[in-house]
Amino acid sequence: MAEEKKEPEKVNPAKSAKVDSGVKVPEKFKKLVEEIEHLSVLDLAELVKILEKKFGVSATPQVVAAPVAPTAVPAAAAEEKTVFNVVLTTVGEKKIEVIKTVRDVTGKGLKDSKDLVDAAASGPQVVKENVKKEEAEEIKKKFEAAGAKVELK
């Protein structure tokens, strides 16, 4: 039995005038586009790298931050923040009370709550995120009653 060798599919020149995305290819680029269509993915990747080096460009999309328009409104008159992150900054003397408060506020288990409180000794820790102002104020009062210091950010 002789194995048949499959040749790569030939591209119909009538179809090559349009790329799959429906973009019309100008006459001067038709031959180039046809040649690129016959390349394997690995060859295309190599070609991209060569073109990037040759022309000093990158094919990766660039993310550009939109410029922020300066506001003429003073900070005091700006919209009041309504959603806060509750951040534990200082544990204080009553560590066990603070752990209980973390458990109560977050619903975490004892170990997770203890780990969070222990981590707060080395730096601020987020206890709860995206909390409405009223709830954030209540949580802050609970922590202060337990001897801890909390910031609302």
Secondary structure in CASP SS format (residue, H / E / C, confidence):
PFRMAT SS
TARGET T0000
AUTHOR 0000-0000-0000
METHOD secondary structure of the structure
MODEL  1
M C 1.00
A C 1.00
E C 1.00
E C 1.00
K C 1.00
K C 1.00
E C 1.00
P C 1.00
E C 1.00
K C 1.00
V C 1.00
N C 1.00
P C 1.00
A C 1.00
K H 1.00
S H 1.00
A H 1.00
K E 1.00
V C 1.00
D C 1.00
S C 1.00
G C 1.00
V C 1.00
K E 1.00
V C 1.00
P C 1.00
E H 1.00
K H 1.00
F H 1.00
K H 1.00
K H 1.00
L H 1.00
V H 1.00
E H 1.00
E H 1.00
I H 1.00
E H 1.00
H C 1.00
L C 1.00
S C 1.00
V H 1.00
L H 1.00
D H 1.00
L H 1.00
A H 1.00
E H 1.00
L H 1.00
V H 1.00
K H 1.00
I H 1.00
L H 1.00
E H 1.00
K H 1.00
K H 1.00
F H 1.00
G C 1.00
V C 1.00
S C 1.00
A C 1.00
T C 1.00
P C 1.00
Q C 1.00
V C 1.00
V C 1.00
A C 1.00
A C 1.00
P C 1.00
V C 1.00
A C 1.00
P C 1.00
T C 1.00
A C 1.00
V C 1.00
P C 1.00
A H 1.00
A H 1.00
A H 1.00
A C 1.00
E C 1.00
E C 1.00
K C 1.00
T C 1.00
V E 1.00
F E 1.00
N E 1.00
V E 1.00
V E 1.00
L E 1.00
T E 1.00
T E 1.00
V C 1.00
G C 1.00
E C 1.00
K C 1.00
K H 1.00
I H 1.00
E H 1.00
V H 1.00
I H 1.00
K H 1.00
T H 1.00
V H 1.00
R H 1.00
D H 1.00
V H 1.00
T H 1.00
G C 1.00
K C 1.00
G C 1.00
L H 1.00
K H 1.00
D H 1.00
S H 1.00
K H 1.00
D H 1.00
L H 1.00
V H 1.00
D H 1.00
A H 1.00
A H 1.00
A C 1.00
S C 1.00
G C 1.00
P C 1.00
Q E 1.00
V E 1.00
V E 1.00
K E 1.00
E E 1.00
N E 1.00
V E 1.00
K E 1.00
K H 1.00
E H 1.00
E H 1.00
A H 1.00
E H 1.00
E H 1.00
I H 1.00
K H 1.00
K H 1.00
K H 1.00
F H 1.00
E H 1.00
A H 1.00
A C 1.00
G C 1.00
A C 1.00
K E 1.00
V E 1.00
E E 1.00
L E 1.00
K C 1.00
END
